[in-house]
Amino acid sequence: QVQLVESGGGLVQPGGSLRLSCAASGNIFDINVMAWYRQAPGKQRELVAQITSGGVTYYADSVKGRFTISIINAKKTVNLQMNSLKPEDTAVYYCKVILVRGVPYWGQGTQVTVSS
């Protein structure tokens, strides 16, 4: 099993920056993919960014050039650096990891609010 604890959410003005962190513990050596999703009120949860254990990244078109995903400390932490934030980035952000055998684990979510 893998346990995930997210941190770094909060309130920020448009154009500002936040960094989300997701600390993984447990069977981290079987992690194949680490990702961030978000869910805004009334909308479906969507993939924001992901990174594989080999370092291959993917970004949703809406965040390309503004968000950066990275793995710290050999899969123990995945960060999401969010710059040039917009009101439409407001959502609950969830960390997700997928093990080599395909089993997913989710974090509890952290609120990001972009508002003046």
Order of alpha helices (4+ residues) and beta strands (2+ residues): beta-beta-beta-beta-beta-beta-beta-beta-beta-beta-beta
